[in-house]
Amino acid sequence: MTDDFRVRYAPSPTGYLHIGNARTALFNWLFARHYNGTFVIRIEDTDSARNIENGEQSQLENLKWLGLDWDEAPDKPGQYGPYRQSERNEQGIYQEFIDELLAKGLAYKSYKTSEQLAEERAAQQAAKQAPHYIYEYEGLTNEEREAKYADFEAQGLKPVVRFRVPEEKVYAWDDIVKGHIEIGAKEVGGDWVIQKADGMPTYNFAVVVDDHLMKISHVLRGDDHVSNTPKQMMIYEALGWDVPKFGHMALIINGATGKKLSKRDNDVLQFVEQYRELGYQPEAMDNFIGLLGWSPKGEDEIFSLEEFKEMFDEHRLSKANAKFDQKKLEWINNQWIRKDKDRIMPQLFDQIIAAGLISKEDAEKRADWLKEVIEVAGVDGISYTKQIVDLVREPFFQLGEVTDEMVDYLTSEDGRKVYDAWEKAYTALPDDADADTYMATIRGIQNDLEIKGRNLWNPIRIATTHQIQGPNLPEMLVLLDKPAVLKTMADVKAKYLD
């Protein structure tokens, strides 16, 4: 472990683990593990109104499910704690530095009401000016400003603390991902709030204090944080601290629409929890997320977390937007399912049990049969484990409706001939007939009646399974209960052929 590389993932417990946040966590983890560094998790929970119950627990559980571990966190404290911002605030960690900035004259108390701010914004809009904060103490001495503070306090007003922006400065850094970036201080919209009226620090202030005190060396985060960087650099400079190396990863966009992936976009599942429920594999999620905005050498696309860790290179992070392609995720997950079906099988059992198709006890008693059903139903073609439910439901556990199209096949001249020949042949076969025997029997009917293709296969399928399409019929017949199939055939005959 080395302090040369200390990185962090700092979620807010205001929601569940989003794909974008999972990527931030994954790349920071890869960065730390590749360089034998330290991976820190810090919970940014100062926005108590938006925090959700179990939000922190959900974040950590889903990270663990993805196979990520950490060196320091609320549940694994190190020497730089506490690891929740609310607890750090209670200890006065932020207040110490706010007081320092106030004492240096680099920050000030502002008592403007929300109504005053709204009026200023409206006036700026009318004048076609970019929105910016207007400093209310221009030209006043320190003593005069302190007197103003006292007047506002006497009126019962509570202040926010604003940082005095050095408007002529330009903030520049060499971004790990995007290269050289320069942003003028004027572009941040004027003096900004570092402490809210309730005493809570704002994000852009607290994150600097935390990253400095926790000795974070590299800050790898999403592209949407580029605009925050100048504000944060102001605080580093004002407090005389070294600035960490920043890297801003490309936006994730909806591959279908080309628009930024938004949590309000209901056309795309965006939370790790949702993919877990559907039966996606953590290895596949890591694999897919690891390719969002990062490219390995070569043409291979299937990688384990360990392989990612070994070959990780931050210089291969892409400047171009990363496309979230649902079909690619499904393909990657299918590859991981097929890679080790024995490991996946218990999950498939659980999905079938959860759907109410079979009890847990029966699944355990008939495990060999159920495995064969899953194989025959087409496990190799599923994108996630929950899909197995619809594949095995009919005809192994339920029978579907006989449609008008099916009736037409059955009641045609060829259909009646095929049914009669199949009923006689199937009844005579032993209960333990194998797939080859069933196939030979059907081929025999084909030769005797000189009927082939759909006119041969569909009447047999419909009579035995109430299906036109499905898995290989001889293999299915091996797994179906013969007395049950005979009853199905008798019911079909009585209803449509007698």
Protein Blocks (a to p, Z undefined) as FASTA:
>chain_A
ZZkbccdddddfkbccdfklmmmmmmmmmmmmmnopacdddddfkbmmlpcghklmmmmm
mmmmnopacfbdfklccfkbcfbfklmmmnommmmmmmmmmmnopaccdfbdfklmmmmm
mmmmmnopacddddfkgoiafklmmmmmmmmmmnopacdddddddfkbccddddfklopa
dddfklnopaadfbdfkopacfklmmmmmmmmnopabdcddfklmmmmmmmmmmmmmnop
acdddddddddddfknopacdfklmkbcfbfklmmmnopafklmmmmmmmgopacedjbf
bdcfklmmmmgcfklpcfbdcdddfklmmmmmmmmmmmmmmlmmmmmmmmmmmnopacfk
lmmmmmmmmmmmmmmnopmlpcbfklmmmmmmpmklbccdddfklmmmmmmmklmmmmmm
mmmmmmmpcfkbcfklmmmmmmmmmmmnopghjllmmmmmmmmnopabdcdfklmmmmpc
fklmmmmmmmmmmmmmZZ
